[in-house]
Amino acid sequence: MDQSLAIGISVGAVYVLVVVLGKRFRISSKYERGTKTLNTWSAQDQGLDPSTEADHERS
């Protein structure tokens, strides 16, 4: 019982330490994607056909 209580407290302390350090140094934000500008390659992800836009620009 004493050993499981000590393990629980240790796990809780490590969890709190990880969360505090993560927020302080913003470790996770470096892996987040920012907003992308829409170019001819990413337009296809949105369902837009870039060849039709290019045809309108030439006219």
C-alpha positions as CSV (number, residue, x, y, z in Angstrom):
1,M,0.0,0.0,0.0
2,D,2.8,2.4,0.9
3,Q,4.7,1.5,-2.2
4,S,1.7,2.1,-4.5
5,L,1.0,5.5,-2.8
6,A,4.6,6.5,-3.4
7,I,4.4,5.4,-7.0
8,G,1.2,7.4,-7.5
9,I,2.7,10.5,-6.0
10,S,5.8,10.2,-8.2
11,V,3.8,9.7,-11.3
12,G,1.6,12.7,-10.4
13,A,4.7,14.9,-9.7
14,V,6.3,13.9,-13.0
15,Y,3.1,14.7,-14.9
16,V,2.8,18.1,-13.3
17,L,6.4,18.8,-14.1
18,V,6.0,17.9,-17.7
19,V,2.8,20.0,-18.1
20,V,4.4,23.0,-16.4
21,L,7.6,22.8,-18.5
22,G,5.6,22.2,-21.7
23,K,3.6,25.4,-21.2
24,R,6.6,27.4,-20.1
25,F,8.8,26.5,-23.1
26,R,5.9,25.9,-25.6
27,I,7.5,22.6,-26.7
28,S,4.3,21.4,-28.4
29,S,3.8,24.6,-30.4
30,K,6.9,24.0,-32.5
31,Y,5.2,21.0,-34.1
32,E,1.8,22.7,-34.8
33,R,1.0,23.7,-38.3
34,G,0.4,27.3,-39.1
35,T,-2.1,28.6,-41.6
36,K,-1.0,28.0,-45.2
37,T,-1.4,30.3,-48.1
38,L,-3.4,28.9,-51.0
39,N,-1.2,28.1,-53.9
40,T,-1.8,25.9,-56.9
41,W,-0.7,22.8,-55.0
42,S,-2.7,23.4,-51.9
43,A,-5.8,24.5,-53.9
44,Q,-6.3,20.9,-54.9
45,D,-6.7,20.0,-51.2
46,Q,-9.6,22.4,-51.1
47,G,-11.2,20.9,-54.2
48,L,-10.2,23.8,-56.5
49,D,-8.9,23.1,-59.9
50,P,-5.9,25.4,-60.5
51,S,-6.0,24.8,-64.3
52,T,-9.3,26.5,-64.6
53,E,-8.0,29.6,-62.6
54,A,-5.0,29.7,-65.0
55,D,-7.3,29.7,-68.0
56,H,-9.3,32.7,-66.6
57,E,-6.1,34.6,-66.0
58,R,-4.9,34.2,-69.6
59,S,-8.2,35.4,-71.1
